[in-house]
């Protein structure tokens, strides 16, 4: 829940002023969500694991995509 709150706060900050580093942090947090069930030991709970992995993949993919587009000179 803490990582979800951090992702939400980062997204809210980006509404006011876009910064590329926030996207990279979002991508890293998404990656953490993907591996967190095994690192924190809650992989035995399928719903919690599925939620963390799917949410993490979505956050990492969207944040990473935006950061790469900005890095390449595109518009997010």
KEKOLBA-203920 format. One record per atom (N, C-alpha, C, O): x, y, z; residue number from 1. Coordinates in steps of 0.02 Angstrom, whole numbers, plus 32768, in hexadecimal, padded with zeros to 4 digits. Each point is the difference from the previous one (the first is absolute). Example, Ala and Ser with C-alpha at 12.3 -4.5 7.8 and 13.67 -1.06 7.14 Angstrom:
residues 2
REC      u      v      w   koldren
REC   8294   7EE4   8186         1
REC   7FD3   803B   8000         1
REC   802D   803C   8000         1
REC   8034   7FFF   8021         1
REC   7FBA   8036   7FBB         2
REC   802A   803B   8003         2
REC   7FD9   8037   8025         2
REC   8019   8037   8008         2
//
This chain:
residues 76
REC      u      v      w   koldren
REC   8029   7FC5   8000         1
REC   7FD7   803B   8000         1
REC   802B   803F   8000         1
REC   7FED   8033   7FE5         1
REC   804D   7FC8   803A         2
REC   802C   803A   8003         2
REC   8019   8012   7FBA         2
REC   8001   803B   7FED         2
REC   8013   7F93   7FEC         3
REC   8018   800D   7FBC         3
REC   7FC8   801D   7FD6         3
REC   800D   802E   7FD7         3
REC   7FB7   7FBA   8031         4
REC   7FC7   801B   7FDB         4
REC   7FF4   8049   8010         4
REC   7FF1   8029   7FD4         4
REC   8017   7FE9   806C         5
REC   7FF8   8045   8014         5
REC   8037   802C   7FE2         5
REC   7FF4   8038   7FEB         5
REC   8049   7FAE   8014         6
REC   8038   8026   7FE3         6
REC   7FF4   800A   7FB5         6
REC   800D   8037   7FE6         6
REC   7FDC   7F95   7FF7         7
REC   7FF1   8007   7FB9         7
REC   7FCA   8034   7FF5         7
REC   8005   8029   7FD2         7
REC   7FC8   7FD7   8057         8
REC   7FCA   8031   7FFA         8
REC   8019   8047   800C         8
REC   7FEC   802E   7FDC         8
REC   803F   7FDB   8056         9
REC   801C   8043   800E         9
REC   802B   8017   7FC5         9
REC   7FFC   803A   7FEC         9
REC   802D   7F9A   7FF9        10
REC   8029   8013   7FC6        10
REC   7FD4   8014   7FC6        10
REC   800E   8032   7FDE        10
REC   7FBD   7FA8   8016        11
REC   7FD2   8011   7FC9        11
REC   7FDF   8044   800C        11
REC   7FF7   8026   7FD1        11
REC   7FF8   7FE8   806C        12
REC   7FE1   8041   8010        12
REC   8031   8039   7FF4        12
REC   7FED   8034   7FE6        12
REC   8052   7FC3   802D        13
REC   8033   8033   7FF4        13
REC   8009   800D   7FB5        13
REC   800C   8039   7FEC        13
REC   7FEF   7F92   7FED        14
REC   800A   8007   7FB8        14
REC   7FC7   8028   7FDF        14
REC   8008   8018   7FC8        14
REC   7FC0   7FEE   8059        15
REC   7FCA   8029   7FE4        15
REC   8013   8049   7FFF        15
REC   7FE8   8026   7FD6        15
REC   8044   7FEE   8057        16
REC   8013   8046   8007        16
REC   8040   8010   7FDA        16
REC   8005   8035   7FE0        16
REC   802C   7F9F   8022        17
REC   803F   800C   7FDE        17
REC   8020   7FBC   7FEF        17
REC   8010   7FD9   802D        17
REC   7FF8   801A   7F93        18
REC   801D   7FC1   7FEA        18
REC   804B   8001   800A        18
REC   8022   8030   7FEE        18
REC   7FF7   7F9A   802F        19
REC   8048   7FF6   8007        19
REC   800F   7FB8   7FEC        19
REC   7FDF   7FD2   8017        19
REC   8053   8027   7FBF        20
REC   8011   7FBD   7FE7        20
REC   8014   7FD0   8038        20
REC   7FEF   7FC5   7FFD        20
REC   8033   8054   8035        21
REC   8017   7FD4   8036        21
REC   7FC5   7FE0   8025        21
REC   8007   7FC9   801A        21
REC   7FC0   8059   7FE8        22
REC   7FC6   7FE3   8021        22
REC   7FE8   7FC2   7FDA        22
REC   7FE8   7FD0   801F        22
REC   801D   8031   7F9F        23
REC   7FED   7FC6   7FD9        23
REC   802E   7FC5   800D        23
REC   7FE9   7FC7   8005        23
REC   8058   8047   7FFF        24
REC   802E   7FCA   800E        24
REC   7FF5   7FE3   8046        24
REC   8006   7FC3   8009        24
REC   7FEA   8066   8027        25
REC   7FF0   7FE7   8043        25
REC   7FC1   7FD6   7FFD        25
REC   7FFC   7FCB   8020        25
REC   7FD1   804C   7FBA        26
REC   7FC3   7FD9   7FF7        26
REC   800E   7FBC   7FE2        26
REC   7FE3   7FCE   8015        26
REC   8049   802F   7FB9        27
REC   8012   7FC1   7FE1        27
REC   8023   7FD1   8032        27
REC   7FF3   7FC4   8001        27
REC   8039   8059   8028        28
REC   8022   7FD8   8033        28
REC   7FCF   7FE6   8034        28
REC   8005   7FC7   8017        28
REC   7FCC   8063   7FFD        29
REC   7FCD   7FEA   8031        29
REC   7FD4   7FC9   7FE2        29
REC   7FED   7FD1   8023        29
REC   8004   8035   7F9D        30
REC   7FDA   7FCB   7FDF        30
REC   8027   7FBE   7FFF        30
REC   7FE3   7FCB   800C        30
REC   805E   8039   7FE6        31
REC   8029   7FC4   8002        31
REC   8002   7FE2   8046        31
REC   7FFE   7FC3   8008        31
REC   8006   8067   802A        32
REC   7FFE   7FE8   8045        32
REC   7FBF   7FDB   800E        32
REC   8000   7FCC   8020        32
REC   7FC8   8050   7FCA        33
REC   7FC0   7FDF   800B        33
REC   7FFF   7FBB   7FE1        33
REC   7FE4   7FD1   801C        33
REC   803B   8027   7FAA        34
REC   8001   7FBF   7FDE        34
REC   8026   7FCC   802A        34
REC   7FEA   7FC7   8005        34
REC   804E   804C   8017        35
REC   8028   7FCF   8025        35
REC   7FEF   7FFC   804B        35
REC   8017   7FD3   8022        35
REC   7FC3   805D   7FF7        36
REC   7FF3   8004   8048        36
REC   7FDF   7FC2   801E        36
REC   800F   7FF1   803A        36
REC   7FC5   7FEB   7FA4        37
REC   7FE3   7FC5   8021        37
REC   8035   7FCD   8015        37
REC   7FF9   7FE0   8034        37
REC   803B   8018   7FA4        38
REC   8033   7FCF   8011        38
REC   8033   801C   8030        38
REC   801B   7FDB   802A        38
REC   7FF3   8065   7FD2        39
REC   802F   801F   802F        39
REC   7FE2   8005   8045        39
REC   8022   7FF3   8032        39
REC   7F9E   801F   7FD2        40
REC   7FE0   800A   8041        40
REC   7FDC   7FC1   8019        40
REC   7FE7   7FFF   8038        40
REC   8016   7FCD   7F9F        41
REC   7FE6   7FC0   8016        41
REC   7FB5   7FF8   8001        41
REC   7FE6   7FD8   8026        41
REC   7FF5   804E   7FB0        42
REC   7FB8   7FF5   7FFF        42
REC   7FE8   7FE0   7FBF        42
REC   7FC6   8008   7FEC        42
REC   8068   7FD4   7FF2        43
REC   7FEF   7FDF   7FC2        43
REC   7FCE   7FC7   8008        43
REC   7FE4   7FE8   7FCF        43
REC   8011   8001   806E        44
REC   7FD0   7FCA   800B        44
REC   7FB7   8018   7FF9        44
REC   7FD3   7FD7   7FF7        44
REC   8023   806A   800D        45
REC   7FBD   801C   7FF7        45
REC   7FF8   8014   7FB7        45
REC   801A   8034   7FEB        45
REC   7FC2   7FA3   7FEE        46
REC   7FF9   800E   7FB8        46
REC   7FE2   8044   7FF2        46
REC   801A   8024   7FD6        46
REC   7FAF   7FF0   804B        47
REC   7FE4   8042   7FF0        47
REC   8031   803A   800D        47
REC   8004   802E   7FD8        47
REC   8020   7FCF   805F        48
REC   8030   8035   8010        48
REC   803A   8000   7FCE        48
REC   8016   8035   7FEA        48
REC   8002   7F90   8005        49
REC   8037   7FFB   7FCF        49
REC   7FEA   8018   7FBC        49
REC   8023   8026   7FE0        49
REC   7FA2   7FC5   800A        50
REC   7FE6   8015   7FBE        50
REC   7FF7   804C   7FFF        50
REC   8010   8020   7FCE        50
REC   7FD5   7FFC   8067        51
REC   7FF7   8048   8003        51
REC   8042   8025   7FFC        51
REC   8006   8030   7FDA        51
REC   802B   7FBA   804B        52
REC   8041   8021   8000        52
REC   8022   7FFB   7FBC        52
REC   801B   8031   7FE6        52
REC   7FE2   7F94   7FFC        53
REC   8022   7FF5   7FC0        53
REC   7FDE   8027   7FC8        53
REC   8021   8022   7FD9        53
REC   7F9D   7FD9   8022        54
REC   7FDC   8023   7FCB        54
REC   8007   804C   8008        54
REC   800D   8024   7FD0        54
REC   7FE9   7FF4   806D        55
REC   8007   8048   800C        55
REC   8046   8018   7FF1        55
REC   800A   8034   7FE1        55
REC   8027   7FA5   8035        56
REC   8046   8012   7FF3        56
REC   8011   8002   7FB7        56
REC   8023   802D   7FE9        56
REC   7FC4   7FA2   7FF1        57
REC   800C   8000   7FB8        57
REC   7FE2   803D   7FDE        57
REC   801F   801E   7FD4        57
REC   7FA5   7FF4   8040        58
REC   7FDF   803B   7FE3        58
REC   8026   803F   8011        58
REC   800D   8029   7FD4        58
REC   8004   7FE0   806B        59
REC   8024   803D   8015        59
REC   8044   8003   7FDE        59
REC   8013   8035   7FE6        59
REC   8012   7F94   8019        60
REC   8043   8000   7FE2        60
REC   7FFC   800D   7FB5        60
REC   8028   8026   7FE5        60
REC   7FA8   7FBA   7FFA        61
REC   7FFB   8009   7FB7        61
REC   7FED   8048   7FEE        61
REC   8020   801E   7FD4        61
REC   7FAF   7FFE   804D        62
REC   7FEB   8044   7FEF        62
REC   8034   8034   8012        62
REC   800D   802E   7FDA        62
REC   8010   7FCB   8061        63
REC   8034   8030   8015        63
REC   803E   7FFA   7FD5        63
REC   801C   8032   7FEA        63
REC   7FF9   7F91   8008        64
REC   803A   7FF5   7FD6        64
REC   7FF5   801A   7FB9        64
REC   802C   801E   7FE3        64
REC   7F99   7FD5   8002        65
REC   7FEF   8017   7FBD        65
REC   8003   804C   7FFC        65
REC   801D   801C   7FD2        65
REC   7FC6   8006   805F        66
REC   8000   8049   8001        66
REC   8048   801A   8006        66
REC   8012   802F   7FDD        66
REC   8015   7FB4   804F        67
REC   8045   8017   800A        67
REC   8029   7FF6   7FC0        67
REC   8027   802C   7FEE        67
REC   7FD0   7F9D   7FF0        68
REC   8025   7FF2   7FC2        68
REC   7FEA   8030   7FC9        68
REC   802A   8019   7FDA        68
REC   7F96   7FF5   8021        69
REC   7FE7   802F   7FCE        69
REC   801D   8046   800B        69
REC   8014   8021   7FD0        69
REC   7FEF   7FF5   806E        70
REC   801C   8041   800F        70
REC   804B   8000   7FF2        70
REC   801B   8031   7FE5        70
REC   8007   7F9A   802D        71
REC   8048   7FFA   7FF4        71
REC   8010   8003   7FB5        71
REC   8031   801F   7FEC        71
REC   7FA4   7FC2   7FEB        72
REC   800B   8000   7FB7        72
REC   7FEA   8041   7FE0        72
REC   8009   8009   7FC4        72
REC   7FDB   8023   8062        73
REC   7FEC   8041   7FE5        73
REC   7FB8   8003   7FEB        73
REC   7FEB   8032   7FE3        73
REC   7FEE   7F9B   802D        74
REC   7FBA   8000   7FF1        74
REC   7FD8   8025   8035        74
REC   801D   801C   802F        74
REC   7FA4   7FE4   7FCA        75
REC   7FD5   8020   8032        75
REC   7FD9   7FCB   8025        75
REC   7FE5   7FD2   7FE2        75
REC   8018   8035   805F        76
REC   7FDC   7FD0   802A        76
REC   7FB6   800E   7FFF        76
REC   7FD9   7FDD   8020        76
//
